[in-house]
Amino acid sequence: MPDSGYAPQYGPSQGFVEICEAGTRDGLQIESQIIPAAEKIALVDAMLDSGIRHVEVTSFVSPRAVPQMADAEEVLRGIRKRADTNLMALVPNLRGAERALTTPVDGGVLLISASETHNRKNLNRGIDESLESFPAVAARLRDGGKEVLGGVAVAFGCPFEGEVDLDGIIRIGQVYASLGVRHMTLGDTTGMAAPRNVRRTLRALRAALPSMEFTMHLHNTRGVGLANVLVSLEEGVRRFDSAAGGLGGCPFAAGATGNICTEDLVYLLDESNWTTGIDLEKSIAVAKRMETLLGRALPGQVMRAGPRLRLHAVDAVPTAAG
Amino acid sequence: MPDSGYAPQYGPSQGFVEICEAGTRDGLQIESQIIPAAEKIALVDAMLDSGIRHVEVTSFVSPRAVPQMADAEEVLRGIRKRADTNLMALVPNLRGAERALTTPVDGGVLLISASETHNRKNLNRGIDESLESFPAVAARLRDGGKEVLGGVAVAFGCPFEGEVDLDGIIRIGQVYASLGVRHMTLGDTTGMAAPRNVRRTLRALRAALPSMEFTMHLHNTRGVGLANVLVSLEEGVRRFDSAAGGLGGCPFAAGATGNICTEDLVYLLDESNWTTGIDLEKSIAVAKRMETLLGRALPGQVMRAGPRLRLHAVDAVPTAAG
């Protein structure tokens, strides 16, 4: 494992936690400025170099709907894959599956929303129609040698409908399980996850779907993203999505932050004796590269303050009593 | 208890958590723009109206050192106190104690740093000299009918020295205990607290000082402030300092956030089944008032996104697939 040497270990590792980088997909998809494919490729290469092994690179959505993702094939083909690299992409339909098969992507993520209104708004169809479309898409991906993963958007609350129905998420999970899906991502799409409903949701889903592994896709829209990580760890989750620099946003809240921030998550896990295999300094460098690329400050905190034991000269700055 | 009605309770309360508002003291002290006393008074009145009962209002530091605190007496005298209100102020020396006695402040907070270098830089004297000054200051406050509280700055790491010596903090706590101090505040002055050292520090201090109550004064400099709250709750802490809007800053990190944010903390605790007695909507209004007063955006998140169940019209905003 890479080790920057700044984080003294007071105890043995609590285990391994997998971080899935989602910055180039969930982060960049709402950026109006089109980022050149070569830059996206360089970003993912830098993420992999930091120790990240799972990257949700892009989305095989219609280029008309999301122009930022029109270069999905080019980006996936350009990444310097390693033997243990796992590249993923959203696959919203059969056309997306066909496109995925022409690339070195390792897995395709199916997507559905936990609420009918969000599913219709996001995917332009009802939940039942989405579920009925899944077997053909999953079969095409698997026949092409790709892993099939399952996502659920607004799993912790819908900005239109409010609380979502847990039985509905369990039903989606049962369909995923029937299609051989082993990893199901619970999307906190607009930052409505909080300790109580994280615990309640994870307990219900783990009980109903005992062989499914859950990935938490948390946003920091209401400031509690990393607190939700600790709660999720207590509830047995060992895989989290995050975005370099905390990129991404919530279209319902101007100024609100987006995905939980990869390097802040690495810092939290390092400082809680979890092993991630990710080098914090390299992770910070990726976030700074993202800031430079977009030309604005991102919400990440550790990239400003540095690791906690980066010391300061005594005369460098004034302090005020207190 | 006030109840905004948006947060369904899925379980019984885990208990009461006291939030001490520190915005007008630790938040404003580094602001170069002098805020009029009347505005500070109105802010504290609004905090009290939101359900806050403990406010660290100001500091009896030399007006030459911190001009923002020169109006300490005027502010304390102007606040509309209630029977259950607890107003506190920093009292750095005997001169400060004399000033405190002329005001309706309920408690004076003694201050010392866990590291020799930070104590010298912040208070212009060594740790031993600070400890030797405490009995006279404490006696003066208590003789004047004021509670005596104890603070320790850089308790989770010093930006100059790095890790701090736990035995040194225990020694400070023993001096505080000998002076009748019942509440000791552990200051995460530059945001170096993280789950591992929070747990380690609290376990050691609670074992060495079994009759002391600890208040956690956390900063969000590295993004893990609210995660540290959850860890502190697990370790038995039931009192936290925070600042409206996340005001305050770390002079060592441009752009880094300061104190953990009061309204985000209220949201986290509400959503974890802890009772605070604070109305989230009123707490958000205080933060917005602080933003207006300072003329800039503050780091708080819930004040941008709103409580999680504030719903949106379906046609209000576009979404992108995923």
Interface residues (C-beta under 8 A of the other chain):
Chain A: P8 Y10 G11 R25 D26 Q29 I30 S59 V61 A65 V66 L90 P92 L111 T117 H118 K121 N122 L123 A153 G157 P159 F160 E161 G162 E163 T190 G191 M192 A194 P195 R196 N197 R200 N220 T221 R222 G223 V224 L226 A227 V229 L230 V231 C250 P251 F252 A253 A254 G255 A256 T257 C261 D264 Y267 L268 E271 S272 N273 A297 G300 Q301 V302 R304 A305 G306 R308 L309 L311 H312 A313 V314 A316 V317 P318 T319 A320 A321 G322
Chain B: P8 Y10 G11 R25 D26 Q29 I30 S59 V61 S62 A65 V66 L90 P92 L111 T117 H118 K121 N122 L123 A153 G157 P159 F160 E161 G162 E163 G191 M192 A194 P195 R196 N197 R200 N220 T221 R222 G223 V224 L226 A227 V229 L230 V231 C250 P251 F252 A253 A254 G255 A256 T257 C261 D264 Y267 L268 E271 S272 N273 A297 G300 Q301 V302 R304 A305 G306 R308 L309 L311 H312 A313 V314 A316 V317 P318 T319 A320 A321 G322
